[in-house]
Amino acid sequence: MTSTDEILFGYDHTQGIVAVEVGPETATIYRRVDGAMTTQDEPFKRWILATERHDLADSEWTELDGEDYRFLAEFPNEKTYNSARYVLRDAHAAHIAYPTAAKQYLARTGRTLFKGMAFDDVVRMQLDIETLGLYPDRSENEIFMVAIKDNRGFETIITGDESKILKETVAILRERDPDVIEGHNIYDFDLTYLVARAKYRGIRLAFGRDGSEVTFGAKQQCAIGYYSRPFTPAHIHGRHVIDTLLSVQRWDISRASLSSYSLKSVARAFGIAEDDREIIPHDQIAREWKTNPDRVRKYCLQDVRETDLLAGIVCPYEFYLAQMVPDTYGHGATSGTGEKINSIFIRHYLKRGCAIPEQSEQKSLPGGYTEVRNTGVIEHIVKCDVESLYPSIMLTKKIKPKSDTLDMFLPALADLVQRRLSAKRKAKETHSREHDYWDGLQSAFKILINSFYGYLAGPFNFNDYEAAARVTTTGQKLVKLIVEELEKTGSLVVEVDTDGVYFRPPDGIDSEQDEVNYIERIGSALPEGIRLAHDGRYKAMISLKIKNYVVESYDGKKTFRGSALRSRSDEPFGRDFITNAAEYLLHGEKDKVHALYQSIAQKINDGQLGVDEFARRERITEKTLHSAGKKRLAQAVGKDAKVGEYVSIYQKNDGAIGLAKNYSHDEDRHHLLDKLYKFANRLREAFGDDFDSMFPKPSAKTRSETAGQQSLGLFD
């Protein structure tokens, strides 16, 4: 019987592979052996899976055991493989062809990257550039500075003539020979800008290990939870590119703890910004370079230092997943977890000579049990949580895909659970680099474990909607049982969300240990293998709508959850209002919220809000420039706007959209008053019947009076 180690980590145990590059007929393997780089070339045949044989030139066919994708075609070189893909595509023939040759190689050889390595065993380099403009196709928008750092103690600033900067950047990168190049927005800014300026100067940006230049693929979507973000992938031969702007968004998807993903904001939130951190608005950097160059040097160097520290927080789990998943580190850092699990399963089935099933037909599924039972401000809140609810149900109820003829699904899941428990234990017992290794590994295991249910219910080869439905309906019953037991014993249930419950415990449950003991008693009613755990305690909670709440811990830390409370599209004055209002509410000071509301309304009426307080930051997309619904914004940004650029905008008193940089005290104050009311309305449940009297909706009379004052110049 195949071991779960072989299923999860592949059947080839070669250590230290840091990159794989596939040429027309051979694969080049880059390895770090005792810190030194070695290369090895070996023949490799590209492959395609199909549901039937096809007459494809120079193809070698193998029939696999089973149904559906049971024919494996292999090709002697890249040319014949590409020709076969075009034939199958034009014939609309069902087939599986991986997007990259490196992924094909790893899946067929059973190898994975970084085996036997910790996150900082690879050479990681951080890169940041400073420019005289945002558009590299304009001759005057030169690169005037490049900062480079790596995790081997090297850091430098390159300045001078642009051609010199580009040549030195290439020379340093090739000398330091990084395995990974990291940058914040490196895909859609730094690398694209460097390539454009190198082309303009006639310089080869030979970043590749083989001396090749940077190339770009077609625009792709980076999977970020239930949504995605477009980016243009860059390929550097023998190296991986990691964009920490995308990585931190993926890291935050389950936490929702960051209000901005800009490098400076994230660094402050994570506590990794230096005490003397320089902050220079982007549109002032070029001017500052002329008057205070040392300040800009420090600013740029701090950028790469923060990128290094940020990557150390948000990237290790992707690194350790690459030790299991047959894919490159760079591609894995933008792909979804379901795709990763699918790759692992396909690798195992191909190794065993078995066919790959077709996806089962998509069906609607029952969701998890979610409900808000009580709203308002409630003190002494405890959260209990069923540990790994869906994975536990699958294991205890033996729920697996019916197409899994090799019976790998549940053993792999059970093994991941045990590996994670072991890694968590070792993380607690160790320190420094060893602790970081085990902590990163347990995070990688956790991500895969929690994705097994999503895999069952997703568009993947071994999916099974009926099995997924059994999981969710079982989960609903278990959580309803927990709610019933809590209420039976005197608790006030506040919110239920799939696998966790927020509640106020009965009188007499005061200390944390009391809470833990109480939850253990509640959990004793659950079936064997389902464990209820204490998952947090809070001084108070503002309960609003499902998945929209604020909790305050006993040390004063506040967590805002839900788009009704925190949205990155909100104007700053609205975010500040909600933040301060929540502070007052948690301390029983409703009257101060009313006073705050009146104060902001008066500032709006008097024109005392600065443009930076009511302007919104918006990213320009293709829709911005071509959608009828975005016509006002398109008119504001003009014909020179570039897709991917961010602009700061506001609504003018004539209804048009204006750019904040062109602001001339012409904001639409009626609109801002409406926005303020809408911000307050997000907190309606916290005020109950008092809301309408405390926050009257702006009326037609108010509008008329405001318009009259404005016409008399009282708001100038």
C-alpha positions in Angstrom: 0.0 0.0 0.0 1.2 3.5 -0.8 2.3 5.6 2.2 0.6 8.9 2.9 4.1 10.4 2.8 4.3 9.6 -0.9 0.8 10.9 -1.6 1.5 14.3 0.2 5.2 14.9 -0.6 5.7 12.9 -3.8 7.7 9.8 -4.4 11.1 11.3 -5.2 13.1 12.4 -2.2 15.7 14.6 -3.9 16.7 17.4 -1.5 17.4 21.0 -2.1 15.7 21.6 -5.6 15.2 25.4 -5.8 14.1 25.6 -9.4 13.1 23.6 -12.4 13.3 25.0 -16.0 12.2 22.9 -18.9 13.6 23.5 -22.4 12.4 21.9 -25.7 13.6 18.4 -24.8 15.3 18.6 -21.5 14.8 19.8 -17.9 17.4 21.7 -16.0 17.3 21.1 -12.2 18.8 23.8 -9.9 19.8 22.5 -6.5 21.4 24.0 -3.4 23.8 21.4 -1.9 25.5 22.5 1.3 24.7 26.1 0.2 26.4 25.8 -3.2 24.4 25.8 -6.5 24.5 22.8 -8.8 22.7 22.2 -12.1 21.7 19.0 -13.8 20.1 18.4 -17.2 17.9 15.4 -18.0 15.5 14.4 -20.8 11.9 15.1 -20.2 8.7 14.5 -22.3 5.8 16.8 -22.0 2.4 15.1 -21.6 -1.4 15.5 -22.0 -4.3 13.5 -20.6 -7.3 12.8 -22.8 -10.6 10.9 -22.6 -9.8 9.1 -25.9 -7.0 8.5 -28.3 -6.3 11.1 -30.9 -4.2 11.0 -34.0 -1.4 13.4 -32.8 2.0 13.6 -34.5 4.9 11.9 -32.7 2.8 11.0 -29.7 3.3 8.0 -27.5 0.1 6.8 -25.8 -0.4 4.8 -22.6 -3.8 3.6 -21.4 -4.4 4.0 -17.7 -6.6 1.9 -15.4 -10.1 3.4 -15.0 -12.4 5.7 -16.8 -12.6 9.3 -18.1 -9.0 10.8 -18.6 -7.5 7.3 -19.2 -5.2 8.1 -22.1 -1.8 9.6 -21.4 0.0 11.1 -24.5 3.8 11.9 -24.2 5.7 14.0 -26.7 9.4 14.1 -27.6 9.7 17.9 -27.7 8.0 21.2 -27.1 7.0 21.7 -30.7 5.1 18.4 -31.0 3.4 19.0 -27.6 2.3 22.5 -28.6 0.9 21.2 -31.9 -1.0 18.6 -30.1 -2.6 21.2 -27.8 -3.8 23.2 -30.7 -5.3 20.2 -32.4 -7.2 19.2 -29.2 -8.3 22.7 -28.5 -9.6 23.2 -32.1 -11.4 19.9 -31.9 -13.0 20.9 -28.5 -11.6 17.6 -27.2 -11.7 17.0 -23.4 -8.1 17.0 -22.1 -5.8 18.0 -19.2 -2.7 20.0 -20.0 -0.9 21.8 -17.2 -0.1 25.5 -17.9 3.6 25.3 -17.2 6.2 22.7 -18.2 7.8 22.9 -14.7 4.5 21.8 -13.2 4.3 18.9 -15.7 7.8 17.9 -14.8 7.2 17.9 -11.0 3.9 16.0 -11.4 5.5 13.2 -13.5 8.7 12.8 -11.6 7.3 13.0 -8.1 9.7 15.7 -7.1 8.9 18.9 -5.3 10.9 22.0 -4.5 12.7 22.9 -1.3 12.7 19.4 0.3 14.9 19.5 3.4 15.1 23.3 3.4 13.8 26.0 5.8 12.3 29.3 4.6 15.6 31.2 5.0 17.8 28.4 3.6 17.0 29.7 0.1 18.6 33.0 -1.0 15.8 35.6 -0.9 16.4 39.1 -2.5 14.3 42.1 -2.1 14.1 44.8 -4.7 12.6 48.3 -4.9 12.9 51.1 -7.4 12.3 54.9 -7.3 11.3 56.7 -10.5 10.7 60.2 -11.8 7.2 59.3 -12.9 4.7 56.4 -13.2 4.8 55.8 -17.0 8.1 54.2 -18.2 7.3 54.9 -21.8 8.0 58.6 -21.3 11.7 59.3 -21.8 11.9 61.7 -18.8 10.5 59.2 -16.3 13.8 57.7 -15.5 14.7 55.2 -12.7 16.9 57.2 -10.3 17.4 54.7 -7.5 17.3 51.0 -6.9 17.5 49.4 -3.4 18.6 45.8 -3.1 18.7 43.6 0.0 19.0 39.8 0.6 18.7 37.5 3.6 22.5 36.9 3.6 23.3 40.4 5.1 23.7 42.3 1.8 22.0 45.6 1.1 22.8 48.5 -1.1 21.5 51.6 -2.9 22.3 52.2 -6.5 22.1 55.7 -7.9 23.5 57.7 -10.8 22.9 57.6 -14.5 20.0 55.4 -15.4 22.1 53.1 -17.7 24.6 52.7 -14.9 21.8 51.9 -12.4 20.4 49.2 -14.7 23.8 47.6 -15.4 24.7 47.5 -11.7 21.3 46.0 -10.8 21.9 43.2 -13.3 25.5 42.7 -12.1 24.5 42.6 -8.4 21.6 40.2 -9.0 23.8 37.8 -10.9 26.5 38.0 -8.3 24.2 37.4 -5.3 22.4 34.7 -7.3 19.0 34.7 -5.5 16.6 31.8 -5.6 13.6 34.2 -4.9 13.1 37.8 -5.8 10.6 39.7 -3.6 9.0 43.0 -4.0 5.8 44.9 -3.0 3.8 45.3 -6.2 6.9 43.9 -8.1 4.7 42.3 -10.8 2.8 45.3 -12.0 5.4 48.0 -11.2 9.0 47.3 -10.4 9.7 44.6 -13.0 7.6 46.0 -15.7 9.2 49.4 -15.2 12.7 47.9 -15.2 12.1 46.0 -18.4 10.6 49.0 -20.1 13.5 51.3 -19.1 16.2 48.7 -20.0 14.6 48.4 -23.4 14.6 52.1 -23.8 18.3 52.2 -22.9 19.2 49.2 -25.1 20.4 47.2 -22.0 19.8 43.5 -21.6 18.0 42.9 -18.3 19.7 39.5 -17.9 18.2 38.5 -14.5 17.9 34.8 -15.5 20.3 32.2 -14.2 21.1 31.3 -17.8 21.6 34.9 -18.8 18.1 35.3 -20.2 16.0 38.4 -19.8 12.8 38.9 -17.8 9.7 37.8 -19.8 6.0 38.3 -19.0 3.0 36.0 -19.4 -0.6 36.8 -20.2 -2.6 38.5 -17.5 -3.7 36.1 -14.8 -5.9 36.1 -11.7 -4.4 35.7 -8.3 -6.7 33.7 -6.0 -7.5 35.6 -2.9 -10.2 33.7 -1.0 -13.5 34.0 -2.8 -12.3 36.7 -5.1 -9.3 37.3 -7.3 -7.0 40.1 -8.4 -5.4 40.5 -11.9 -1.7 40.6 -12.3 0.8 40.1 -15.0 3.2 37.2 -14.1 6.9 37.6 -14.7 9.3 34.8 -15.5 13.0 34.9 -14.6 14.8 31.7 -15.5 15.9 29.7 -12.5 14.3 32.0 -10.0 10.9 32.7 -8.4 9.2 36.0 -8.2 7.1 36.7 -5.1 4.8 39.8 -4.9 4.2 40.6 -1.2 1.3 42.9 -2.2 -0.6 39.8 -3.3 0.8 37.6 -0.6 -0.3 39.8 2.2 -3.9 40.0 0.8 -4.0 36.1 0.7 -2.7 36.1 4.3 -5.3 38.5 5.4 -8.3 36.9 3.7 -9.3 34.8 6.8 -8.3 37.5 9.3 -9.6 40.7 7.8 -7.4 42.6 10.1 -5.7 45.1 7.7 -7.4 48.2 6.5 -4.8 48.9 3.8 -2.3 46.7 1.9 0.3 49.4 1.2 3.7 48.5 2.4 3.9 51.3 4.9 0.5 50.6 6.4 1.1 46.9 6.6 4.5 47.4 8.2 3.0 49.6 10.9 0.2 47.0 11.5 2.7 44.2 11.9 5.1 46.3 14.0 8.0 45.8 11.6 8.4 49.5 10.6 11.6 51.2 11.9 11.1 53.8 14.6 12.6 56.5 12.3 10.6 55.3 9.2 10.6 57.9 6.4 7.2 58.6 4.9 7.3 60.4 1.6 4.1 60.7 -0.6 4.8 59.2 -4.0 4.1 62.4 -5.9 6.8 64.2 -3.8 9.6 61.6 -4.1 11.1 63.1 -7.2 11.1 66.6 -5.8 12.5 65.4 -2.5 15.3 63.6 -4.4 16.5 67.0 -5.6 16.5 68.7 -2.3 17.1 65.9 0.3 18.6 62.9 -1.5 19.8 61.2 1.8 16.2 61.1 3.0 15.1 59.3 -0.2 17.9 56.8 0.1 16.9 56.0 3.6 13.2 55.7 2.5 14.0 53.3 -0.3 16.3 51.2 1.8 13.6 50.9 4.5 11.2 49.7 1.7 13.3 46.6 1.0 13.9 46.0 4.7 10.2 46.0 5.3 9.6 43.8 2.3 12.0 41.2 3.7 10.3 41.2 7.1 6.8 41.2 5.6 7.7 38.2 3.4 8.9 36.4 6.5 5.4 36.8 7.9 3.1 36.1 5.0 5.1 33.8 2.7 6.5 30.8 4.7 3.3 28.7 4.4 3.4 29.0 0.6 7.1 28.0 0.7 6.3 24.9 2.7 3.3 24.0 0.6 5.8 24.0 -2.4 7.5 21.0 -0.6 4.3 19.1 -1.1 2.6 20.5 -4.3 4.1 19.7 -7.7 4.3 23.3 -8.8 6.7 26.3 -8.7 6.8 28.5 -5.6 5.9 31.6 -7.7 2.8 30.0 -9.3 1.7 28.4 -6.0 1.8 31.8 -4.3 -1.0 33.0 -6.6 -3.1 29.8 -7.2 -5.9 28.5 -5.0 -5.6 25.7 -2.5 -8.1 23.5 -4.3 -5.8 23.6 -7.3 -2.9 22.5 -5.1 -4.9 19.5 -3.7 -5.9 18.5 -7.2 -2.3 18.5 -8.4 -1.3 16.3 -5.4 -4.0 13.8 -6.2 -3.3 13.7 -10.0 0.4 13.1 -9.3 -0.5 10.1 -7.1 -2.9 8.6 -9.6 -0.5 9.0 -12.5 2.2 7.3 -10.4 -0.1 4.4 -9.8 -1.1 4.2 -13.5 -4.7 5.2 -12.9 -7.0 7.4 -14.9 -8.2 10.8 -13.7 -11.9 11.2 -13.2 -13.9 14.0 -14.8 -15.4 16.6 -12.5 -18.9 15.8 -11.3 -21.7 18.1 -12.3 -22.0 21.2 -10.2 -25.0 21.3 -7.8 -26.2 23.8 -5.2 -25.1 23.0 -1.7 -26.6 23.8 1.8 -24.4 26.4 3.5 -23.2 26.4 7.1 -25.4 27.4 9.9 -25.1 31.2 10.4 -27.4 33.4 12.6 -27.3 36.5 14.7 -29.5 35.9 17.8 -28.8 39.1 19.7 -27.6 42.5 18.6 -26.3 45.6 20.5 -23.5 46.0 22.9 -23.0 42.9 25.0 -20.4 42.4 27.8 -18.4 39.3 28.7 -18.3 37.4 25.5 -16.8 34.0 24.9 -16.2 32.2 21.7 -16.3 28.4 21.4 -15.2 26.7 18.2 -15.4 23.2 16.8 -11.8 22.4 15.9 -11.6 21.8 12.1 -15.3 21.1 11.9 -15.6 19.9 8.3 -12.3 17.9 8.3 -13.4 16.2 11.6 -16.8 15.4 10.1 -15.2 13.9 7.0 -12.9 11.7 9.1 -15.5 10.6 11.7 -18.2 9.9 9.1 -15.8 8.5 6.5 -17.0 11.0 3.8 -14.9 11.0 0.7 -15.3 11.4 -3.1 -16.9 8.4 -4.7 -14.4 8.7 -7.6 -11.4 8.1 -5.3 -10.8 4.5 -6.3 -7.3 4.4 -4.7 -8.7 5.6 -1.3 -6.2 8.4 -0.9 -8.5 11.2 0.3 -9.2 10.3 3.9 -5.7 8.8 4.7 -4.1 12.0 3.3 -6.4 14.2 5.4 -5.9 12.1 8.6 -2.1 12.2 8.0 -2.2 16.0 7.5 -4.0 16.4 10.8 -1.5 14.3 12.7 1.5 16.1 11.0 0.0 19.5 12.0 -0.5 18.5 15.6 3.1 17.3 15.7 4.4 20.4 14.0 2.5 22.6 16.4 3.9 20.8 19.4 7.5 21.1 18.1 6.9 24.8 17.3 6.0 25.3 21.0 9.1 23.4 22.1 11.6 25.1 20.0 13.0 28.6 19.4 14.4 30.9 16.8 14.9 29.4 13.3 13.8 25.9 14.4 10.5 27.4 15.8 10.0 29.3 12.6 10.4 26.1 10.5 7.8 24.1 12.5 5.4 27.1 12.7 5.6 27.6 8.9 5.1 23.9 8.4 2.0 23.6 10.6 0.5 26.7 8.9 0.9 24.9 5.5 -0.7 21.8 6.8 -3.6 23.8 8.3 -4.3 25.4 4.9 -4.5 22.1 3.1 -6.6 20.5 5.9 -9.2 23.3 5.8 -9.3 23.1 2.0 -10.4 19.5 1.8 -14.1 20.4 2.1 -13.8 23.2 -0.4 -12.1 20.7 -2.8 -15.1 18.3 -2.5 -17.4 21.2 -3.4 -15.2 22.8 -6.1 -14.5 22.4 -9.8 -11.9 19.7 -9.4 -11.3 16.2 -10.8 -12.1 14.3 -7.6 -15.0 16.6 -6.4 -18.3 15.2 -5.1 -21.2 17.5 -4.4 -23.3 14.8 -2.6 -20.4 14.1 -0.2 -20.0 17.9 0.3 -23.7 18.3 1.1 -23.4 15.5 3.8 -20.6 17.4 5.4 -22.5 20.7 5.6 -25.8 19.2 6.8 -23.9 17.2 9.5 -22.1 20.4 10.5 -25.4 22.3 10.8 -26.8 19.7 13.2 -23.6 19.7 15.3 -23.6 23.5 15.7 -27.3 23.6 16.4 -26.7 21.0 19.2 -24.0 23.3 20.7 -26.4 26.3 20.6 -29.1 24.2 22.3 -26.7 23.1 25.0 -25.5 26.6 25.6 -29.0 28.1 25.9 -30.1 25.2 28.1 -27.4 26.0 30.6 -28.1 29.7 30.8 -25.9 31.3 28.1 -27.0 34.1 25.8 -26.1 33.1 22.3 -25.1 36.2 20.2 -23.8 35.0 16.9 -23.4 31.6 15.2 -21.0 31.2 12.2 -20.6 27.8 10.7 -18.2 26.3 13.3 -18.1 28.8 16.1 -20.5 30.5 18.5 -20.1 33.8 20.3 -22.0 33.8 23.6 -22.3 35.4 27.1 -21.9 32.6 29.6 -24.2 32.2 32.6 -23.6 33.8 36.0 -20.8 32.2 37.9 -18.6 31.6 34.8 -16.1 34.4 35.4 -12.4 33.4 34.8 -10.9 32.0 31.7 -10.5 28.6 33.3 -14.2 28.7 34.3 -15.0 29.3 30.6 -12.7 26.5 29.4 -14.3 24.0 31.9 -17.8 25.2 30.8 -17.1 24.7 27.1 -15.7 21.2 27.9 -19.0 20.3 29.5 -20.9 21.6 26.5 -18.6 19.7 24.2 -19.2 16.4 26.0 -22.6 16.2 24.2 -20.9 16.0 20.8 -20.0 12.8 19.0 -16.6 11.2 19.5 -14.0 12.8 17.3 -15.7 16.3 17.3 -13.9 18.6 19.8 -15.3 21.9 21.1 -12.6 24.3 22.2 -12.3 27.7 23.9 -11.4 30.1 21.1 -11.4 33.5 22.7 -12.8 35.8 25.4 -13.7 39.4 25.1 -14.6 42.2 27.4 -17.5 43.4 25.1 -18.9 42.9 21.7 -20.9 45.2 19.3 -23.2 42.7 17.5 -24.7 44.1 14.3 -25.4 41.7 11.4 -24.1 38.3 10.5 -20.3 38.4 10.3 -20.3 42.1 11.2 -19.2 42.9 14.7 -16.6 44.5 16.9 -15.0 42.7 19.8 -12.7 44.2 22.5 -10.3 42.0 24.3 -9.5 42.4 28.0 -6.2 44.2 27.1 -8.2 46.8 25.1 -7.4 45.5 21.6 -10.4 45.9 19.2 -11.1 43.7 16.2 -13.5 44.9 13.5 -15.0 42.2 11.3 -17.2 42.6 8.3 -17.6 45.0 5.3 -20.3 47.0 7.1 -17.6 48.1 9.5 -14.4 48.2 7.4 -14.2 48.6 3.7 -11.2 49.7 1.8 -13.4 51.8 -0.4 -14.7 53.9 2.5 -13.8 57.5 2.8 -11.3 58.2 5.7 -13.7 60.4 7.6 -16.2 57.5 7.6 -13.7 55.0 8.8 -12.6 57.3 11.6 -16.2 57.9 12.6 -16.9 54.2 12.9 -13.6 53.5 14.8 -14.3 56.3 17.3 -18.0 55.4 17.6 -17.2 51.8 18.4 -14.8 53.0 21.1 -17.6 55.0 22.7 -20.2 52.3 22.3 -18.0 49.7 24.0 -17.7 51.9 27.0 -21.4 52.7 27.2 -21.1 56.3 25.9 -23.8 56.5 23.3 -24.2 60.3 23.8 -20.6 60.8 22.7 -21.4 59.0 19.4 -24.2 61.5 18.8 -21.9 64.4 19.6 -19.3 63.1 17.3 -21.8 62.7 14.5 -23.0 66.3 14.9 -19.4 67.5 15.0 -18.5 65.9 11.7 -21.8 67.0 10.1 -21.0 70.6 11.1 -17.5 70.3 9.6 -19.0 69.1 6.4 -21.5 72.0 6.3 -18.7 74.5 7.1 -16.3 73.0 4.5 -13.8 72.2 7.2 -13.0 68.6 6.1 -9.7 68.3 4.2 -9.8 66.6 0.8 -7.7 63.8 2.3 -10.5 63.1 4.7 -13.3 62.5 2.1 -11.3 61.4 -1.0 -11.4 57.7 -2.0 -8.5 55.7 -3.4 -9.6 53.8 -6.6 -7.6 51.5 -8.9 -8.0 52.1 -12.6 -9.1 49.0 -14.5 -10.2 48.2 -18.0 -13.8 48.7 -16.8 -12.8 52.2 -15.6 -11.9 53.3 -19.1 -14.6 51.5 -21.1 -17.7 50.8 -18.8 -20.7 53.1 -19.1 -21.2 52.8 -15.4 -17.7 54.3 -14.8 -18.1 57.2 -17.2 -17.7 59.9 -14.6 -14.5 58.4 -13.3 -13.1 57.9 -16.9 -13.7 61.6 -17.6 -11.9 62.6 -14.4 -8.7 60.5 -15.0 -8.5 61.4 -18.6 -7.0 59.7 -21.6 -3.5 59.3 -20.2 -4.7 57.0 -17.3 -3.0 53.7 -17.1 -4.6 50.4 -16.0 -3.3 49.4 -12.6 -2.7 53.0 -11.4 -4.3 54.3 -8.3 -6.0 57.7 -8.1 -7.5 59.6 -5.2 -11.0 60.9 -6.1 -14.0 62.8 -4.7 -17.5 63.9 -5.8 -17.8 67.6 -6.8 -20.8 69.8 -6.1 -21.9 69.5 -9.8 -22.0 65.7 -9.5 -18.8 65.1 -11.5 -15.8 63.1 -10.2 -12.7 65.2 -9.3 -9.1 64.2 -8.7 -8.0 65.0 -5.1 -4.8 66.7 -6.5 -7.0 69.2 -8.3 -9.3 69.9 -5.4 -10.6 73.5 -5.2 -13.1 73.5 -2.2 -15.8 72.2 -4.6 -16.9 69.0 -2.8 -20.5 67.9 -2.8 -21.5 68.5 0.8 -25.0 67.0 0.4 -23.3 63.8 -0.8 -21.0 63.8 2.2 -23.8 64.3 4.7 -25.6 61.4 3.1 -22.4 59.3 3.4 -22.1 60.3 7.1 -25.6 59.1 7.7 -24.9 55.8 5.9 -21.8 55.3 8.0 -23.9 55.8 11.2 -26.6 53.5 9.8 -24.1 50.7 9.8 -24.2 50.8 13.6 -28.0 51.0 13.8 -28.4 47.7 15.7 -26.1 49.0 18.5 -28.5 51.9 19.2 -31.8 50.0 18.8 -34.9 52.3 19.0 -32.8 55.3 19.8 -31.1 55.4 16.4 -33.6 57.5 14.4 -33.8 60.2 17.1 -30.1 60.4 17.5 -29.2 60.3 13.8 -32.0 61.9 11.7 -31.7 61.3 8.0 -30.7 64.4 6.0 -34.0 65.9 4.8 -35.0 67.9 1.8 -35.2 70.9 4.1 -31.7 70.3 5.3 -30.6 70.1 1.7 -32.3 73.4 0.8 -30.8 75.2 3.7 -27.4 73.9 3.0 -27.7 74.9 -0.7 -28.8 78.4 0.4 -25.8 78.7 2.7 -23.5 77.5 0.0 -24.8 80.0 -2.6 -24.1 82.8 -0.1 -20.5 81.6 0.2 -20.9 80.5 3.9 -19.0 77.3 3.1 -16.1 79.0 1.3 
